[in-house]
Amino acid sequence: MSVVKRFVAGATCPRCGEMDTLRMYRDEEKEYRECVECDFEDAMRLDGEPDAAEELETRVNRVPEPIPADAQPLNFVANPGSKRRDH
């Protein structure tokens, strides 16, 4: 039996955020989805029972790197030669 993988139109990858890169396929026990851009893979059981899985690291729940103590803020100053006026 060959597996037919189909792209999901309009779907966004939960890891990389790219649209139209997810494809789905299934076997007798599970339905799978995978991203062709970032190699994300996920599976869901067809009988509705939960799998013991850890939370997927995404761009939303990543722990940010700490800001160094010696970091300096950037100050943006308007170009003195510009003709733009703020009203």
Biopython code that builds the backbone (N, CA, C, O; Angstrom):
import numpy as np
from Bio.PDB.StructureBuilder import StructureBuilder

atoms = [
    (1, "MET", "N", (0.831, -1.170, 0.000)),
    (1, "MET", "CA", (0.000, 0.000, 0.000)),
    (1, "MET", "C", (0.884, 1.246, 0.000)),
    (1, "MET", "O", (1.735, 1.403, 0.875)),
    (2, "SER", "N", (0.687, 2.128, -0.976)),
    (2, "SER", "CA", (1.476, 3.354, -1.019)),
    (2, "SER", "C", (0.763, 4.460, -0.242)),
    (2, "SER", "O", (-0.466, 4.517, -0.199)),
    (3, "VAL", "N", (1.547, 5.318, 0.356)),
    (3, "VAL", "CA", (1.008, 6.413, 1.152)),
    (3, "VAL", "C", (0.854, 7.636, 0.252)),
    (3, "VAL", "O", (1.787, 8.015, -0.456)),
    (4, "VAL", "N", (-0.328, 8.249, 0.284)),
    (4, "VAL", "CA", (-0.591, 9.455, -0.491)),
    (4, "VAL", "C", (-0.476, 10.647, 0.453)),
    (4, "VAL", "O", (-1.223, 10.760, 1.424)),
    (5, "LYS", "N", (0.473, 11.535, 0.153)),
    (5, "LYS", "CA", (0.671, 12.733, 0.966)),
    (5, "LYS", "C", (0.055, 13.907, 0.214)),
    (5, "LYS", "O", (0.342, 14.125, -0.963)),
    (6, "ARG", "N", (-0.800, 14.664, 0.911)),
    (6, "ARG", "CA", (-1.501, 15.772, 0.275)),
    (6, "ARG", "C", (-1.219, 17.065, 1.026)),
    (6, "ARG", "O", (-1.212, 17.090, 2.257)),
    (7, "PHE", "N", (-0.985, 18.146, 0.269)),
    (7, "PHE", "CA", (-0.774, 19.456, 0.869)),
    (7, "PHE", "C", (-2.099, 20.011, 1.361)),
    (7, "PHE", "O", (-3.144, 19.755, 0.764)),
    (8, "VAL", "N", (-2.059, 20.773, 2.451)),
    (8, "VAL", "CA", (-3.237, 21.391, 3.038)),
    (8, "VAL", "C", (-3.219, 22.867, 2.648)),
    (8, "VAL", "O", (-2.369, 23.625, 3.115)),
    (9, "ALA", "N", (-4.149, 23.273, 1.798)),
    (9, "ALA", "CA", (-4.181, 24.642, 1.297)),
    (9, "ALA", "C", (-4.475, 25.623, 2.417)),
    (9, "ALA", "O", (-5.433, 25.445, 3.169)),
    (10, "GLY", "N", (-3.660, 26.649, 2.528)),
    (10, "GLY", "CA", (-3.866, 27.702, 3.515)),
    (10, "GLY", "C", (-3.383, 27.380, 4.913)),
    (10, "GLY", "O", (-3.483, 28.223, 5.804)),
    (11, "ALA", "N", (-2.860, 26.180, 5.130)),
    (11, "ALA", "CA", (-2.390, 25.808, 6.464)),
    (11, "ALA", "C", (-1.034, 26.439, 6.742)),
    (11, "ALA", "O", (-0.200, 26.566, 5.846)),
    (12, "THR", "N", (-0.824, 26.833, 7.998)),
    (12, "THR", "CA", (0.423, 27.458, 8.422)),
    (12, "THR", "C", (1.153, 26.515, 9.366)),
    (12, "THR", "O", (0.550, 25.947, 10.277)),
    (13, "CYS", "N", (2.440, 26.353, 9.146)),
    (13, "CYS", "CA", (3.248, 25.478, 9.996)),
    (13, "CYS", "C", (3.346, 26.078, 11.394)),
    (13, "CYS", "O", (3.643, 27.266, 11.526)),
    (14, "PRO", "N", (3.100, 25.280, 12.455)),
    (14, "PRO", "CA", (3.184, 25.816, 13.811)),
    (14, "PRO", "C", (4.607, 26.133, 14.247)),
    (14, "PRO", "O", (4.793, 26.908, 15.185)),
    (15, "ARG", "N", (5.610, 25.567, 13.604)),
    (15, "ARG", "CA", (6.990, 25.824, 14.000)),
    (15, "ARG", "C", (7.577, 27.015, 13.263)),
    (15, "ARG", "O", (8.065, 27.947, 13.903)),
    (16, "CYS", "N", (7.545, 27.012, 11.928)),
    (16, "CYS", "CA", (8.224, 28.076, 11.179)),
    (16, "CYS", "C", (7.286, 29.181, 10.714)),
    (16, "CYS", "O", (7.751, 30.254, 10.328)),
    (17, "GLY", "N", (5.973, 28.947, 10.742)),
    (17, "GLY", "CA", (5.021, 29.981, 10.370)),
    (17, "GLY", "C", (4.805, 30.153, 8.879)),
    (17, "GLY", "O", (4.086, 31.064, 8.468)),
    (18, "GLU", "N", (5.405, 29.304, 8.056)),
    (18, "GLU", "CA", (5.245, 29.403, 6.602)),
    (18, "GLU", "C", (3.888, 28.831, 6.193)),
    (18, "GLU", "O", (3.428, 27.833, 6.747)),
    (19, "MET", "N", (3.264, 29.473, 5.224)),
    (19, "MET", "CA", (1.960, 29.027, 4.741)),
    (19, "MET", "C", (2.130, 28.092, 3.543)),
    (19, "MET", "O", (3.076, 28.231, 2.767)),
    (20, "ASP", "N", (1.222, 27.153, 3.402)),
    (20, "ASP", "CA", (1.168, 26.195, 2.293)),
    (20, "ASP", "C", (2.396, 25.294, 2.219)),
    (20, "ASP", "O", (2.832, 24.934, 1.125)),
    (21, "THR", "N", (2.957, 24.925, 3.368)),
    (21, "THR", "CA", (4.074, 23.983, 3.381)),
    (21, "THR", "C", (3.733, 22.692, 4.121)),
    (21, "THR", "O", (4.566, 21.789, 4.193)),
    (22, "LEU", "N", (2.512, 22.590, 4.678)),
    (22, "LEU", "CA", (2.108, 21.393, 5.414)),
    (22, "LEU", "C", (1.465, 20.367, 4.492)),
    (22, "LEU", "O", (0.655, 20.709, 3.631)),
    (23, "ARG", "N", (1.832, 19.118, 4.680)),
    (23, "ARG", "CA", (1.161, 18.034, 3.972)),
    (23, "ARG", "C", (0.753, 16.982, 4.990)),
    (23, "ARG", "O", (1.395, 16.823, 6.028)),
    (24, "MET", "N", (-0.333, 16.258, 4.678)),
    (24, "MET", "CA", (-0.899, 15.268, 5.591)),
    (24, "MET", "C", (-0.994, 13.910, 4.912)),
    (24, "MET", "O", (-1.121, 13.806, 3.692)),
    (25, "TYR", "N", (-0.929, 12.881, 5.733)),
    (25, "TYR", "CA", (-1.158, 11.514, 5.282)),
    (25, "TYR", "C", (-1.570, 10.696, 6.491)),
    (25, "TYR", "O", (-1.425, 11.154, 7.625)),
    (26, "ARG", "N", (-2.084, 9.488, 6.266)),
    (26, "ARG", "CA", (-2.533, 8.653, 7.377)),
    (26, "ARG", "C", (-2.227, 7.196, 7.116)),
    (26, "ARG", "O", (-2.036, 6.765, 5.979)),
    (27, "ASP", "N", (-2.186, 6.441, 8.223)),
    (27, "ASP", "CA", (-2.112, 4.985, 8.159)),
    (27, "ASP", "C", (-3.294, 4.440, 8.952)),
    (27, "ASP", "O", (-4.264, 5.166, 9.169)),
    (28, "GLU", "N", (-3.244, 3.199, 9.385)),
    (28, "GLU", "CA", (-4.380, 2.601, 10.072)),
    (28, "GLU", "C", (-4.605, 3.169, 11.465)),
    (28, "GLU", "O", (-5.732, 3.130, 11.959)),
    (29, "GLU", "N", (-3.575, 3.694, 12.114)),
    (29, "GLU", "CA", (-3.681, 4.155, 13.489)),
    (29, "GLU", "C", (-3.628, 5.661, 13.664)),
    (29, "GLU", "O", (-4.284, 6.202, 14.553)),
    (30, "LYS", "N", (-2.859, 6.346, 12.832)),
    (30, "LYS", "CA", (-2.604, 7.771, 13.053)),
    (30, "LYS", "C", (-2.738, 8.587, 11.773)),
    (30, "LYS", "O", (-2.666, 8.070, 10.658)),
    (31, "GLU", "N", (-2.939, 9.897, 11.988)),
    (31, "GLU", "CA", (-2.908, 10.871, 10.907)),
    (31, "GLU", "C", (-1.682, 11.748, 11.158)),
    (31, "GLU", "O", (-1.467, 12.227, 12.272)),
    (32, "TYR", "N", (-0.893, 11.950, 10.127)),
    (32, "TYR", "CA", (0.364, 12.661, 10.262)),
    (32, "TYR", "C", (0.324, 13.967, 9.484)),
    (32, "TYR", "O", (-0.361, 14.077, 8.468)),
    (33, "ARG", "N", (1.074, 14.965, 9.977)),
    (33, "ARG", "CA", (1.292, 16.178, 9.215)),
    (33, "ARG", "C", (2.767, 16.519, 9.315)),
    (33, "ARG", "O", (3.412, 16.280, 10.336)),
    (34, "GLU", "N", (3.289, 17.084, 8.231)),
    (34, "GLU", "CA", (4.703, 17.426, 8.190)),
    (34, "GLU", "C", (4.899, 18.675, 7.349)),
    (34, "GLU", "O", (4.137, 18.941, 6.419)),
    (35, "CYS", "N", (5.929, 19.434, 7.686)),
    (35, "CYS", "CA", (6.260, 20.654, 6.960)),
    (35, "CYS", "C", (7.440, 20.360, 6.051)),
    (35, "CYS", "O", (8.435, 19.779, 6.486)),
    (36, "VAL", "N", (7.333, 20.757, 4.802)),
    (36, "VAL", "CA", (8.420, 20.519, 3.853)),
    (36, "VAL", "C", (9.500, 21.594, 3.954)),
    (36, "VAL", "O", (10.565, 21.453, 3.353)),
    (37, "GLU", "N", (9.242, 22.667, 4.705)),
    (37, "GLU", "CA", (10.205, 23.753, 4.861)),
    (37, "GLU", "C", (11.147, 23.494, 6.025)),
    (37, "GLU", "O", (12.364, 23.573, 5.857)),
    (38, "CYS", "N", (10.606, 23.184, 7.214)),
    (38, "CYS", "CA", (11.440, 23.096, 8.421)),
    (38, "CYS", "C", (11.504, 21.689, 9.017)),
    (38, "CYS", "O", (12.066, 21.520, 10.099)),
    (39, "ASP", "N", (10.960, 20.695, 8.363)),
    (39, "ASP", "CA", (10.981, 19.303, 8.820)),
    (39, "ASP", "C", (10.189, 19.073, 10.111)),
    (39, "ASP", "O", (10.482, 18.134, 10.850)),
    (40, "PHE", "N", (9.199, 19.912, 10.389)),
    (40, "PHE", "CA", (8.274, 19.694, 11.505)),
    (40, "PHE", "C", (7.461, 18.443, 11.222)),
    (40, "PHE", "O", (7.038, 18.223, 10.087)),
    (41, "GLU", "N", (7.237, 17.620, 12.243)),
    (41, "GLU", "CA", (6.401, 16.428, 12.122)),
    (41, "GLU", "C", (5.490, 16.331, 13.334)),
    (41, "GLU", "O", (5.885, 16.673, 14.449)),
    (42, "ASP", "N", (4.269, 15.864, 13.109)),
    (42, "ASP", "CA", (3.286, 15.726, 14.170)),
    (42, "ASP", "C", (2.377, 14.561, 13.805)),
    (42, "ASP", "O", (2.195, 14.255, 12.627)),
    (43, "ALA", "N", (1.804, 13.910, 14.819)),
    (43, "ALA", "CA", (0.890, 12.798, 14.574)),
    (43, "ALA", "C", (-0.273, 12.871, 15.554)),
    (43, "ALA", "O", (-0.125, 13.351, 16.678)),
    (44, "MET", "N", (-1.428, 12.389, 15.115)),
    (44, "MET", "CA", (-2.615, 12.357, 15.954)),
    (44, "MET", "C", (-3.288, 11.000, 15.762)),
    (44, "MET", "O", (-3.450, 10.525, 14.638)),
    (45, "ARG", "N", (-3.670, 10.394, 16.864)),
    (45, "ARG", "CA", (-4.329, 9.094, 16.778)),
    (45, "ARG", "C", (-5.728, 9.261, 16.214)),
    (45, "ARG", "O", (-6.408, 10.242, 16.514)),
    (46, "LEU", "N", (-6.157, 8.316, 15.406)),
    (46, "LEU", "CA", (-7.477, 8.376, 14.792)),
    (46, "LEU", "C", (-8.599, 8.000, 15.757)),
    (46, "LEU", "O", (-9.750, 8.381, 15.546)),
    (47, "ASP", "N", (-8.269, 7.249, 16.820)),
    (47, "ASP", "CA", (-9.309, 6.850, 17.770)),
    (47, "ASP", "C", (-9.581, 7.905, 18.838)),
    (47, "ASP", "O", (-10.439, 7.699, 19.696)),
    (48, "GLY", "N", (-8.871, 9.030, 18.804)),
    (48, "GLY", "CA", (-9.117, 10.120, 19.724)),
    (48, "GLY", "C", (-8.364, 10.046, 21.033)),
    (48, "GLY", "O", (-8.415, 10.985, 21.828)),
    (49, "GLU", "N", (-7.666, 8.951, 21.272)),
    (49, "GLU", "CA", (-6.894, 8.814, 22.502)),
    (49, "GLU", "C", (-5.651, 9.703, 22.422)),
    (49, "GLU", "O", (-5.015, 9.777, 21.371)),
    (50, "PRO", "N", (-5.299, 10.378, 23.518)),
    (50, "PRO", "CA", (-4.116, 11.255, 23.480)),
    (50, "PRO", "C", (-2.818, 10.463, 23.513)),
    (50, "PRO", "O", (-2.726, 9.411, 24.147)),
    (51, "ASP", "N", (-1.835, 10.982, 22.829)),
    (51, "ASP", "CA", (-0.475, 10.454, 22.915)),
    (51, "ASP", "C", (0.256, 11.254, 23.980)),
    (51, "ASP", "O", (-0.007, 12.442, 24.163)),
    (52, "ALA", "N", (1.160, 10.609, 24.670)),
    (52, "ALA", "CA", (1.978, 11.340, 25.631)),
    (52, "ALA", "C", (3.072, 12.052, 24.844)),
    (52, "ALA", "O", (4.064, 11.444, 24.442)),
    (53, "ALA", "N", (2.873, 13.343, 24.634)),
    (53, "ALA", "CA", (3.830, 14.112, 23.846)),
    (53, "ALA", "C", (4.215, 15.375, 24.592)),
    (53, "ALA", "O", (3.422, 15.935, 25.349)),
    (54, "GLU", "N", (5.436, 15.811, 24.370)),
    (54, "GLU", "CA", (5.877, 17.053, 24.987)),
    (54, "GLU", "C", (5.473, 18.227, 24.093)),
    (54, "GLU", "O", (5.191, 18.055, 22.907)),
    (55, "GLU", "N", (5.453, 19.392, 24.670)),
    (55, "GLU", "CA", (5.050, 20.582, 23.917)),
    (55, "GLU", "C", (6.075, 20.899, 22.838)),
    (55, "GLU", "O", (7.281, 20.868, 23.080)),
    (56, "LEU", "N", (5.590, 21.197, 21.671)),
    (56, "LEU", "CA", (6.424, 21.535, 20.540)),
    (56, "LEU", "C", (7.026, 22.914, 20.732)),
    (56, "LEU", "O", (6.324, 23.856, 21.098)),
    (57, "GLU", "N", (8.334, 23.039, 20.486)),
    (57, "GLU", "CA", (8.961, 24.359, 20.571)),
    (57, "GLU", "C", (8.612, 25.144, 19.320)),
    (57, "GLU", "O", (8.893, 24.707, 18.204)),
    (58, "THR", "N", (8.004, 26.292, 19.507)),
    (58, "THR", "CA", (7.607, 27.145, 18.390)),
    (58, "THR", "C", (8.232, 28.519, 18.559)),
    (58, "THR", "O", (8.909, 28.780, 19.553)),
    (59, "ARG", "N", (8.006, 29.388, 17.598)),
    (59, "ARG", "CA", (8.548, 30.735, 17.686)),
    (59, "ARG", "C", (7.865, 31.538, 18.780)),
    (59, "ARG", "O", (8.374, 32.586, 19.178)),
    (60, "VAL", "N", (6.721, 31.072, 19.277)),
    (60, "VAL", "CA", (5.976, 31.794, 20.306)),
    (60, "VAL", "C", (6.436, 31.419, 21.706)),
    (60, "VAL", "O", (6.505, 32.285, 22.578)),
    (61, "ASN", "N", (6.753, 30.148, 21.943)),
    (61, "ASN", "CA", (7.072, 29.725, 23.306)),
    (61, "ASN", "C", (8.563, 29.517, 23.557)),
    (61, "ASN", "O", (8.931, 28.933, 24.576)),
    (62, "ARG", "N", (9.420, 29.974, 22.667)),
    (62, "ARG", "CA", (10.858, 29.878, 22.916)),
    (62, "ARG", "C", (11.253, 30.831, 24.035)),
    (62, "ARG", "O", (10.666, 31.902, 24.192)),
    (63, "VAL", "N", (12.248, 30.433, 24.804)),
    (63, "VAL", "CA", (12.756, 31.286, 25.867)),
    (63, "VAL", "C", (13.729, 32.276, 25.228)),
    (63, "VAL", "O", (14.706, 31.862, 24.603)),
    (64, "PRO", "N", (13.473, 33.586, 25.379)),
    (64, "PRO", "CA", (14.360, 34.559, 24.753)),
    (64, "PRO", "C", (15.729, 34.584, 25.421)),
    (64, "PRO", "O", (15.859, 34.282, 26.608)),
    (65, "GLU", "N", (16.736, 34.943, 24.656)),
    (65, "GLU", "CA", (18.074, 35.062, 25.218)),
    (65, "GLU", "C", (18.121, 36.302, 26.104)),
    (65, "GLU", "O", (17.517, 37.322, 25.773)),
    (66, "PRO", "N", (18.831, 36.223, 27.222)),
    (66, "PRO", "CA", (18.890, 37.396, 28.104)),
    (66, "PRO", "C", (19.647, 38.544, 27.441)),
    (66, "PRO", "O", (20.561, 38.326, 26.645)),
    (67, "ILE", "N", (19.252, 39.767, 27.783)),
    (67, "ILE", "CA", (19.923, 40.958, 27.264)),
    (67, "ILE", "C", (21.187, 41.177, 28.084)),
    (67, "ILE", "O", (21.131, 41.181, 29.314)),
    (68, "PRO", "N", (22.328, 41.360, 27.418)),
    (68, "PRO", "CA", (23.577, 41.572, 28.164)),
    (68, "PRO", "C", (23.497, 42.835, 29.034)),
    (68, "PRO", "O", (22.825, 43.802, 28.677)),
    (69, "ALA", "N", (24.190, 42.811, 30.176)),
    (69, "ALA", "CA", (24.158, 43.937, 31.114)),
    (69, "ALA", "C", (24.769, 45.193, 30.503)),
    (69, "ALA", "O", (24.381, 46.304, 30.863)),
    (70, "ASP", "N", (25.715, 45.032, 29.587)),
    (70, "ASP", "CA", (26.378, 46.201, 28.999)),
    (70, "ASP", "C", (25.728, 46.655, 27.689)),
    (70, "ASP", "O", (26.325, 47.438, 26.950)),
    (71, "ALA", "N", (24.538, 46.187, 27.395)),
    (71, "ALA", "CA", (23.849, 46.563, 26.157)),
    (71, "ALA", "C", (23.411, 48.022, 26.218)),
    (71, "ALA", "O", (22.952, 48.496, 27.257)),
    (72, "GLN", "N", (23.552, 48.727, 25.109)),
    (72, "GLN", "CA", (23.172, 50.134, 25.024)),
    (72, "GLN", "C", (21.924, 50.269, 24.162)),
    (72, "GLN", "O", (21.834, 49.621, 23.119)),
    (73, "PRO", "N", (20.954, 51.096, 24.568)),
    (73, "PRO", "CA", (19.757, 51.287, 23.737)),
    (73, "PRO", "C", (20.091, 52.115, 22.501)),
    (73, "PRO", "O", (21.028, 52.914, 22.514)),
    (74, "LEU", "N", (19.329, 51.923, 21.447)),
    (74, "LEU", "CA", (19.485, 52.724, 20.238)),
    (74, "LEU", "C", (18.530, 53.900, 20.310)),
    (74, "LEU", "O", (17.352, 53.734, 20.627)),
    (75, "ASN", "N", (19.029, 55.071, 20.022)),
    (75, "ASN", "CA", (18.205, 56.272, 19.978)),
    (75, "ASN", "C", (18.098, 56.711, 18.532)),
    (75, "ASN", "O", (19.112, 56.973, 17.884)),
    (76, "PHE", "N", (16.885, 56.795, 18.022)),
    (76, "PHE", "CA", (16.653, 57.231, 16.663)),
    (76, "PHE", "C", (16.326, 58.716, 16.676)),
    (76, "PHE", "O", (15.413, 59.163, 17.370)),
    (77, "VAL", "N", (17.083, 59.463, 15.901)),
    (77, "VAL", "CA", (16.896, 60.905, 15.823)),
    (77, "VAL", "C", (16.422, 61.230, 14.422)),
    (77, "VAL", "O", (16.934, 60.674, 13.450)),
    (78, "ALA", "N", (15.443, 62.133, 14.303)),
    (78, "ALA", "CA", (14.934, 62.524, 12.995)),
    (78, "ALA", "C", (16.051, 63.185, 12.190)),
    (78, "ALA", "O", (16.909, 63.874, 12.741)),
    (79, "ASN", "N", (16.021, 62.964, 10.903)),
    (79, "ASN", "CA", (17.002, 63.560, 10.009)),
    (79, "ASN", "C", (16.768, 65.078, 9.984)),
    (79, "ASN", "O", (15.673, 65.513, 9.627)),
    (80, "PRO", "N", (17.760, 65.890, 10.350)),
    (80, "PRO", "CA", (17.528, 67.335, 10.389)),
    (80, "PRO", "C", (17.257, 67.939, 9.013)),
    (80, "PRO", "O", (16.691, 69.029, 8.927)),
    (81, "GLY", "N", (17.641, 67.269, 7.953)),
    (81, "GLY", "CA", (17.418, 67.804, 6.622)),
    (81, "GLY", "C", (16.082, 67.402, 6.023)),
    (81, "GLY", "O", (15.772, 67.812, 4.904)),
    (82, "SER", "N", (15.282, 66.613, 6.727)),
    (82, "SER", "CA", (14.018, 66.162, 6.154)),
    (82, "SER", "C", (12.993, 67.281, 6.191)),
    (82, "SER", "O", (13.033, 68.140, 7.072)),
    (83, "LYS", "N", (12.086, 67.269, 5.247)),
    (83, "LYS", "CA", (11.060, 68.316, 5.149)),
    (83, "LYS", "C", (9.744, 67.884, 5.790)),
    (83, "LYS", "O", (8.743, 68.594, 5.695)),
    (84, "ARG", "N", (9.744, 66.757, 6.423)),
    (84, "ARG", "CA", (8.519, 66.245, 7.050)),
    (84, "ARG", "C", (8.206, 67.052, 8.297)),
    (84, "ARG", "O", (9.092, 67.361, 9.093)),
    (85, "ARG", "N", (6.954, 67.383, 8.453)),
    (85, "ARG", "CA", (6.511, 68.106, 9.642)),
    (85, "ARG", "C", (5.498, 67.241, 10.384)),
    (85, "ARG", "O", (4.597, 66.658, 9.780)),
    (86, "ASP", "N", (5.657, 67.170, 11.670)),
    (86, "ASP", "CA", (4.672, 66.468, 12.497)),
    (86, "ASP", "C", (3.553, 67.424, 12.856)),
    (86, "ASP", "O", (3.810, 68.528, 13.335)),
    (87, "HIS", "N", (2.333, 67.021, 12.635)),
    (87, "HIS", "CA", (1.183, 67.886, 12.911)),
    (87, "HIS", "C", (0.558, 67.533, 14.206)),
    (87, "HIS", "O", (-0.426, 68.156, 14.606)),
]
sb = StructureBuilder()
sb.init_structure("model")
sb.init_model(0)
sb.init_chain("A")
sb.init_seg("    ")
for serial, (resi, resn, name, xyz) in enumerate(atoms, 1):
    if name == "N":
        sb.init_residue(resn, " ", resi, " ")
    sb.init_atom(name, np.array(xyz, "f"), 0.0, 1.0, " ", f" {name:<3s}", serial, name[0])
structure = sb.get_structure()
